[in-house]
Amino acid sequence: MPASTPLKITWIAPEVPFFGPLAYLQELGNLARIPNVALKPVTGQVTRDHIATALGERTDVILWSGHGEPGGLCIPPTVQGERYALVRPKWLAM
């Protein structure tokens, strides 16, 4: 029996200093133990460019592990003095 194609999961977990560190290592470990899954983590000081690059590749599932607010998902600040920047759904859909 041929092996099935792995489920490709892009897992985005930005570290936003304003919110403190995320406890995402356990979540990453849990995802990595799922059989027949190809996991692509995008972690740390995640920028819009990192997200665009990751989403430009074929993926079956996108998981966001982090903070958000109505109308956006938080990433590290892009402008001096900001607490965080937002990635909005309209940008993700482009």
N, C-alpha and C positions, 0 to 999 in steps of 0.2 A: 504494500500500500504506500503510495507516494506521500511525502510529508506535506501537510497543508501550509499555505502561505501564512506567515505570522501576522497577527494583528499589530499594526503600527500605531503606537501611542506617542504623541508629542506631549510632554509634560513640562509646563511652564511654571516656574516657582521663583519669581523675582524676590530679592532681598531688598526691602525698603527700610533704610536706617530709622526713619521716623517711627515705625511700628515695632522695631526690635527684631531679633532673629526669629525665623520660622522654625518650627520643629518638624521639618519635612523629611528628615532622613528615614524615619520609620515608614512614612508613606512611600518613599522611593523604594525601600527594601521590600515592602509588601507588593508593589507593582512589579518589581524585578523577579519575584518568585512565581508570578502567574505563567503557566505553561503557554508556549507558542505566542509569546508577545515580544515584539521588538520595541524597546523603550528608548526614546530620544529625550533626555533631560535637557532643559534650557534653564539654568539656575544662576544665582548670583546677581551681579549688577546688570540685569537684563535691560536692554534698550529696545526701542521700536525696530531698529535694524536687526537685532538678534531674532525678534519675533517674526519679522517679515521673512528672514532667511529660513527659519524653521518651518514656517507655514508654506513656503514656496516648494517644499519637498512633499511628496505624497505621504499622507497620513490618514489613518482611519478614525482616530479619536484624538481630540485635543482636551487636555485636562489643565485647568488653571488652579494652582495651589497658592493662594495669597490673599491679599486684602483687596477690597473694592468699596465702592460707594455707589449710590444710585447713578446710573449712566456711565460707569467706567470701572476699569480694573487698574489697580495701582502698580506703578513701576517706580524705580528710583527717580529722583528729581532730575530734570533736564535743564533747569535754570537755577542759577545761584539764588539761594534764599527760599526756594520752594521746599515744602515738606515732602511732596511726592508729585509725580505726574500721573495722568490718567490715559489709558488706552480705551478709546470709546468704540462701541459696536460698529459705527459707521466706518471707522478706520480699519477694523478687523475684516470688514466685508469687502474692502477694496482689493 
